[in-house]
């Protein structure tokens, strides 16, 4: 959905669905890890919950991946 670089230009946007926000935008950069975990778990706006498809530990790994895309150092 967010595209390979997290810019919001993934396949769903190319197929006519509303584009998700860029994971590189200031709002996403300012989100705390716990907030991202909540969104992955419960969904937000057009994004559904991924709790049933993605195990808890893997959701944390997704956040680590997003932080790498964002260039956030830990």
N, C-alpha and C positions, 0 to 999 in steps of 0.2 A: 504493500500500500504506500509506504513512505518512499519507496525506491531504493536502489542499491547504495546511494550516497545520503539517504535520509532527507532529501529535498522536497518530498511530497509529490514526486512525479512518477510514482510506480504504476503498475498495470491497472489498478482500479481507476485511477484518474484518466488513463488513456482509453478506458472503456466507457467513459461518460459519467462515472460517479464523481461526486464532489471530491476534489483533491484534499488529502489530509494536510495538516500544517507541517511545515518543514521542521525537522528535528534539530536544525541548525539555527532556528529563529531565537531571538532573545528570550521569549517566554519558555521555550523548551530548555534552553541553557540554564535558566534560572530555577527550573523545577528541581526539587529535592528528589533523591532516589526513591524515598517512600511515596512521594506523589506519583511518580512514574509507575511504581509497583501497583498502586491503587488503580490507576488507569488500565494497566494490563489485566488486573484481576477483575475489575467491575465494569470496565468500559467507560466511554465518555463521548458525548455528542454522537457522531456517526460511527465511532469505533466500538465494536462489540467487546464483550468480556472474552478473554482468552484463558480463563481459569480452567475450563474443562479440557482445553486442547494442549496447554503448556503447563508442565509441572512447576510447582512453586520455585524450586531451585533454578530451573531453566528461565523463569521470568526474571530472576536476579541476574542471570547471565545475559539476557537480552538487554537489561539496563547497562551492564558493563560494556556491551557491544555499542550501544547508542553513545555512551560516554566516549568511547574510542573514536566513533565517527565525528563527534563534536570536538575532539581534540582536548578533552578534559583530562588533565593528569591527576593521578591518584597517588 
